[in-house]
Structure formats: structure tokens, C-alpha cells
């Protein structure tokens, strides 16, 4: 028996064993079933771990494996699809648009990095509006806007507000804030740029230090993670095993309810 069947078999056996019941217990709760397990929940959680730990390529792959249709959902369509879109957008931003978030129908019509980045920024903006009270999406918005020259002022305001409230939810938010401070006075005359850099220098180093502390990887804060996360294939196996086990439990309970119903009618 291979590992996949072993994991699934153990999960099913354990869960089925946990619902073994006497006839009296069955009669008392013969209408009880368990919620059907959607493997996409666990797989998207793993995709998020990957993208936030330096492995955007595998993160995109996990999203599409969980449910490729999620990439085409509109922001706000559902919590699960919003999570998928946020992972795809982060992966696109952190590879400077080199990763296409969606598979084009026409393989010859590959979107350009600029098009990918535009999609990512617009998607994050829409997600942040939908989840306006969530600092995770706010930090993501600051990160996204920081790559658009015309939006860097707004990116700085978003991230600085989060920093003052001590709710920057991502090391990538601190990394973006550090880069923005390093470029303080960008495009301004040297007589203005010099003092601005001097004033922001200490805060720039602090933002970078916080990124390194939060991530545990200084390279990640420079856009070059030194220890990218490795996909945990057991997450996928366990997710499908849990789904199959829940389906087996529901089938078992439904069968019992039919038997009990027939007995009660006599």
C-alpha cells in the first residue's frame, strides 16, 4: 500500500471508528451528519504558507490544483476565492509579474509582466475594499501600490498608518516600507532629497529589521529568499482523506437513519 492510500485509509478508519454507536445512540442522533470537507481549504492554506515564505511558483500551482476556477472569480465572490486571488496576486507582485496568475485560454497569448502586475494591483485594491477592516489586506495593498511609481505616496501612507498602529501583518509590508523610505525624495532635487533620506534613514533600517525579525530570513526582505518553503505534499493527501472520510461517515449515518426509520414505522 502506498503512502497516499495509507494516509487516506487511516483517516477513514479513525473517523469511522469514532462514530461507532449502539442502536440506542444511533436512534438518538440518526439525523446527525458531518459537514462535507472541501480539500481546497487546506490546500489554499498551504499555498498561502508557500507564497509568504519565498516560494510563489509552487503557491500558484497549489491554487490551481485546489480549484482552477477560483482564479477567474471576482473579488468579493466568496471568502475561499478571495483567499485564492490574494495568493495569486502576492505571487505575481513578488515575481515582478513573471508569474502569470491565470492560465490563458490561448497558449499563444501569454500576458506580459506588465499586464500581470496590473491585474495583481487591481485585484488587491478590490480585495482591500471588500475586506477594509482586515490589516492583512491593507498591508497587501501597501505592498502592491509600492511597485507603481505614481502610487508610492499612497503606499507609504497606508503602510505608515499600519506601522503606527503596530498592525503590519506581513514582513513583505515592512520590506515595502523599507524600500519606500530608502527612496525618499525620489525625483526631487538633491538639495531636498538629501535631508529627506537623512530623516528617513533610521526608520528605513527599523522597517527592514522588523521584516527580518518577522520572516526569519534577511534575504526575503531583499526579494531573494535564502530558504524558500518546500511544499508539504501530506497536506494534499490528508485533505482528500478527510473529505473521503466525511463522505463515508455521512453515507454510514444516512444508511442508519433509513434502517431506523423503517424500524420506527413498524
DRENVO-551374 format. One record per residue (C-alpha): x, y, z negated. Coordinates in Angstrom, 3 decimals. Layout:
<nodes>
+----------+----------+----------+
:        X :        Y :        Z :
+----------+----------+----------+
:        X :        Y :        Z :
...
+----------+----------+----------+
</nodes>
This chain:
<nodes>
+----------+----------+----------+
:        X :        Y :        Z :
+----------+----------+----------+
:    0.000 :    0.000 :    0.000 :
:    1.470 :    3.369 :    0.963 :
:    1.598 :    6.375 :   -1.355 :
:   -1.431 :    8.022 :    0.273 :
:   -3.670 :    5.045 :   -0.355 :
:   -2.209 :    4.529 :   -3.816 :
:   -2.917 :    8.106 :   -4.924 :
:   -6.410 :    8.021 :   -3.450 :
:   -7.147 :    4.610 :   -4.909 :
:   -6.022 :    5.578 :   -8.396 :
:   -8.077 :    8.773 :   -8.300 :
:  -11.194 :    6.963 :   -7.146 :
:  -10.736 :    4.162 :   -9.665 :
:  -10.141 :    6.561 :  -12.534 :
:  -13.099 :    8.760 :  -11.744 :
:  -15.428 :    5.859 :  -11.118 :
:  -14.293 :    4.252 :  -14.347 :
:  -15.065 :    7.435 :  -16.224 :
:  -18.735 :    7.236 :  -15.236 :
:  -19.311 :    3.624 :  -16.192 :
:  -22.503 :    3.624 :  -18.257 :
:  -25.065 :    1.424 :  -19.833 :
:  -28.552 :    1.117 :  -18.404 :
:  -29.874 :    3.465 :  -21.108 :
:  -27.231 :    6.076 :  -20.318 :
:  -27.941 :    5.754 :  -16.622 :
:  -31.656 :    6.280 :  -17.214 :
:  -30.898 :    9.371 :  -19.287 :
:  -28.819 :   11.036 :  -16.627 :
:  -29.712 :    9.281 :  -13.405 :
:  -30.207 :   12.628 :  -11.674 :
:  -26.673 :   13.836 :  -12.540 :
:  -24.168 :   14.131 :   -9.718 :
:  -20.857 :   15.927 :   -9.431 :
:  -20.108 :   18.817 :   -7.131 :
:  -18.567 :   17.803 :   -3.837 :
:  -14.851 :   18.611 :   -3.768 :
:  -13.579 :   20.772 :   -0.923 :
:   -9.898 :   19.913 :   -0.259 :
:   -9.424 :   23.394 :    1.216 :
:   -9.452 :   24.922 :   -2.283 :
:   -6.311 :   23.089 :   -3.408 :
:   -4.651 :   23.425 :   -0.019 :
:   -5.134 :   27.202 :    0.066 :
:   -3.712 :   27.463 :   -3.437 :
:   -0.623 :   25.630 :   -2.194 :
:   -0.479 :   27.893 :    0.878 :
:   -0.527 :   30.922 :   -1.418 :
:    2.304 :   29.468 :   -3.515 :
:    4.343 :   28.956 :   -0.361 :
:    3.841 :   32.437 :    1.083 :
:    4.622 :   34.083 :   -2.261 :
:    7.780 :   32.036 :   -2.672 :
:    9.528 :   32.656 :    0.601 :
:    8.006 :   30.070 :    2.952 :
:    5.492 :   31.890 :    5.176 :
:    5.776 :   29.427 :    8.071 :
:    4.536 :   26.438 :    6.068 :
:    1.944 :   28.653 :    4.365 :
:    0.340 :   29.394 :    7.754 :
:    0.420 :   25.694 :    8.627 :
:   -1.353 :   24.782 :    5.383 :
:   -4.095 :   27.345 :    6.001 :
:   -4.789 :   25.955 :    9.451 :
:   -4.744 :   22.395 :    8.116 :
:   -7.203 :   23.331 :    5.364 :
:   -9.654 :   24.823 :    7.875 :
:   -8.533 :   26.452 :   11.137 :
:  -11.873 :   28.261 :   11.433 :
:  -11.022 :   30.434 :    8.424 :
:   -8.553 :   32.452 :   10.480 :
:  -11.439 :   33.736 :   12.588 :
:  -13.701 :   34.698 :    9.688 :
:  -14.413 :   38.347 :    8.987 :
:  -13.059 :   39.795 :    5.729 :
:  -15.748 :   39.547 :    3.079 :
:  -17.386 :   36.469 :    4.587 :
:  -16.512 :   34.370 :    1.542 :
:  -14.001 :   34.013 :   -1.288 :
:  -12.312 :   30.999 :    0.270 :
:  -11.957 :   32.506 :    3.735 :
:  -10.758 :   35.783 :    2.191 :
:   -8.034 :   33.830 :    0.406 :
:   -7.047 :   32.212 :    3.711 :
:   -6.963 :   35.567 :    5.501 :
:   -4.839 :   37.094 :    2.747 :
:   -2.280 :   34.273 :    3.060 :
:   -2.146 :   34.669 :    6.847 :
:   -1.773 :   38.439 :    6.567 :
:    1.014 :   38.157 :    3.990 :
:    2.862 :   35.611 :    6.133 :
:    2.601 :   37.934 :    9.140 :
:    3.784 :   41.003 :    7.220 :
:    6.728 :   39.190 :    5.672 :
:    7.988 :   37.924 :    9.018 :
:    7.621 :   41.310 :   10.712 :
:    4.897 :   39.925 :   12.948 :
:    6.921 :   36.971 :   14.216 :
:    4.335 :   34.524 :   12.879 :
:    1.027 :   34.555 :   14.718 :
:   -1.774 :   34.307 :   12.146 :
:   -4.150 :   32.677 :   14.613 :
:   -3.680 :   30.204 :   17.438 :
:   -4.747 :   31.887 :   20.696 :
:   -7.188 :   30.002 :   22.886 :
:   -4.955 :   30.672 :   25.866 :
:   -1.448 :   29.401 :   25.075 :
:   -0.012 :   31.828 :   27.644 :
:   -1.495 :   34.826 :   25.853 :
:    0.761 :   34.899 :   22.812 :
:    0.220 :   38.106 :   20.818 :
:    3.197 :   40.387 :   20.345 :
:    4.735 :   41.020 :   16.898 :
:    3.207 :   44.496 :   17.016 :
:   -0.245 :   43.044 :   17.644 :
:    0.212 :   40.540 :   14.839 :
:    1.252 :   43.286 :   12.435 :
:   -1.682 :   45.450 :   13.449 :
:   -4.031 :   42.538 :   12.729 :
:   -2.383 :   41.941 :    9.351 :
:   -2.590 :   45.578 :    8.246 :
:   -6.208 :   45.955 :    9.352 :
:   -7.141 :   42.661 :    7.679 :
:   -5.529 :   43.673 :    4.382 :
:   -7.268 :   47.058 :    4.497 :
:  -10.628 :   45.345 :    4.965 :
:   -9.917 :   42.801 :    2.229 :
:   -8.921 :   45.521 :   -0.232 :
:  -12.199 :   47.347 :    0.419 :
:  -14.097 :   44.142 :   -0.303 :
:  -12.072 :   43.461 :   -3.472 :
:  -11.471 :   47.043 :   -4.555 :
:  -11.263 :   46.130 :   -8.247 :
:   -8.593 :   43.454 :   -7.765 :
:   -4.959 :   44.625 :   -8.239 :
:   -3.722 :   41.661 :   -6.190 :
:   -5.354 :   43.072 :   -3.068 :
:   -4.276 :   46.598 :   -3.985 :
:   -0.619 :   45.500 :   -4.177 :
:   -1.067 :   43.708 :   -0.875 :
:   -2.436 :   46.922 :    0.631 :
:    0.579 :   48.904 :   -0.565 :
:    2.903 :   46.279 :    0.899 :
:    1.044 :   46.331 :    4.239 :
:    0.928 :   50.131 :    4.540 :
:    4.630 :   50.413 :    3.703 :
:    5.556 :   48.947 :    7.103 :
:    3.554 :   51.602 :    9.004 :
:    5.635 :   54.805 :    9.189 :
:    2.572 :   57.047 :    9.254 :
:    1.079 :   55.278 :    6.234 :
:    4.119 :   55.180 :    3.927 :
:    2.938 :   58.138 :    1.899 :
:   -0.329 :   56.352 :    1.142 :
:    1.554 :   53.119 :    0.433 :
:    3.678 :   54.954 :   -2.132 :
:    0.614 :   56.443 :   -3.816 :
:   -1.090 :   53.032 :   -4.034 :
:    1.944 :   51.245 :   -5.458 :
:    2.921 :   54.060 :   -7.818 :
:   -0.599 :   54.071 :   -9.266 :
:   -0.348 :   50.327 :   -9.883 :
:    3.121 :   50.717 :  -11.378 :
:    1.957 :   53.379 :  -13.840 :
:   -0.861 :   51.082 :  -14.956 :
:    1.614 :   48.162 :  -15.124 :
:   -0.548 :   46.021 :  -12.837 :
:    1.677 :   45.459 :   -9.802 :
:    0.576 :   41.877 :   -9.208 :
:    3.311 :   40.771 :   -6.820 :
:    7.102 :   41.004 :   -6.595 :
:    6.538 :   41.978 :   -2.965 :
:    4.701 :   45.060 :   -4.210 :
:    7.755 :   46.062 :   -6.234 :
:   10.005 :   45.277 :   -3.256 :
:    7.938 :   47.588 :   -1.057 :
:    8.028 :   50.303 :   -3.722 :
:   11.814 :   49.945 :   -3.959 :
:   12.183 :   50.334 :   -0.192 :
:    9.906 :   53.365 :   -0.146 :
:   11.963 :   55.063 :   -2.856 :
:   15.209 :   54.193 :   -1.048 :
:   13.817 :   56.033 :    1.969 :
:   12.566 :   59.044 :    0.037 :
:   12.700 :   62.158 :    2.156 :
:   12.862 :   60.154 :    5.368 :
:   12.726 :   62.512 :    8.349 :
:   13.331 :   65.586 :    6.188 :
:   16.365 :   67.933 :    6.400 :
:   19.439 :   66.776 :    4.455 :
:   19.059 :   69.692 :    2.043 :
:   15.696 :   68.225 :    0.989 :
:   16.470 :   64.538 :    1.416 :
:   19.482 :   64.615 :   -0.924 :
:   17.638 :   65.849 :   -4.023 :
:   14.704 :   63.529 :   -3.326 :
:   16.991 :   60.495 :   -3.170 :
:   18.736 :   61.575 :   -6.344 :
:   15.444 :   61.894 :   -8.209 :
:   14.096 :   58.557 :   -6.996 :
:   17.332 :   56.581 :   -7.306 :
:   16.767 :   55.355 :  -10.851 :
:   13.136 :   54.438 :  -10.198 :
:   14.147 :   52.657 :   -6.997 :
:   16.578 :   50.448 :   -8.927 :
:   13.926 :   49.794 :  -11.571 :
:   11.392 :   48.646 :   -8.954 :
:   13.986 :   46.336 :   -7.433 :
:   14.884 :   44.933 :  -10.867 :
:   11.220 :   44.239 :  -11.583 :
:   10.893 :   42.439 :   -8.261 :
:   13.906 :   40.271 :   -9.095 :
:   12.610 :   39.546 :  -12.586 :
:    9.144 :   38.623 :  -11.363 :
:   10.329 :   36.463 :   -8.462 :
:   13.485 :   34.980 :   -9.963 :
:   15.092 :   35.401 :   -6.535 :
:   17.016 :   38.615 :   -5.709 :
:   17.180 :   37.533 :   -2.070 :
:   13.389 :   37.515 :   -1.806 :
:   13.370 :   41.209 :   -2.765 :
:   15.642 :   41.912 :    0.203 :
:   13.483 :   39.938 :    2.621 :
:   15.892 :   36.993 :    2.579 :
:   14.702 :   34.424 :    0.020 :
:   17.526 :   32.200 :   -1.177 :
:   15.322 :   29.328 :   -2.315 :
:   12.106 :   29.112 :   -0.251 :
:    9.377 :   26.935 :   -1.729 :
:    9.024 :   23.415 :   -0.367 :
:    5.510 :   22.154 :    0.442 :
:    4.115 :   19.711 :   -2.098 :
:    2.520 :   17.020 :    0.072 :
:    0.956 :   15.421 :   -3.005 :
:   -1.382 :   18.410 :   -3.241 :
:   -2.961 :   17.425 :    0.060 :
:   -3.177 :   13.735 :   -0.875 :
:   -4.713 :   14.493 :   -4.262 :
:   -7.205 :   16.950 :   -2.744 :
:   -8.560 :   14.383 :   -0.310 :
:   -8.517 :   11.689 :   -3.000 :
:  -10.581 :   13.940 :   -5.293 :
:  -13.069 :   14.587 :   -2.503 :
:  -13.430 :   10.887 :   -1.773 :
:  -13.791 :   10.106 :   -5.476 :
:  -16.533 :   12.723 :   -5.914 :
:  -18.344 :   11.342 :   -2.887 :
:  -18.060 :    7.828 :   -4.331 :
:  -19.429 :    8.990 :   -7.696 :
:  -22.379 :   10.707 :   -6.047 :
:  -23.111 :    7.621 :   -3.984 :
:  -22.929 :    5.481 :   -7.121 :
:  -25.217 :    7.774 :   -9.130 :
:  -27.665 :    8.138 :   -6.234 :
:  -27.844 :    4.364 :   -5.920 :
:  -28.524 :    4.032 :   -9.652 :
:  -31.272 :    6.639 :   -9.501 :
:  -33.043 :    4.678 :   -6.773 :
:  -32.854 :    1.464 :   -8.814 :
:  -34.050 :    3.208 :  -11.987 :
:  -36.830 :    4.910 :  -10.055 :
:  -38.099 :    1.565 :   -8.784 :
:  -37.947 :    0.076 :  -12.279 :
:  -39.819 :    3.030 :  -13.763 :
:  -42.635 :    2.626 :  -11.257 :
:  -43.349 :   -0.941 :  -12.431 :
+----------+----------+----------+
</nodes>
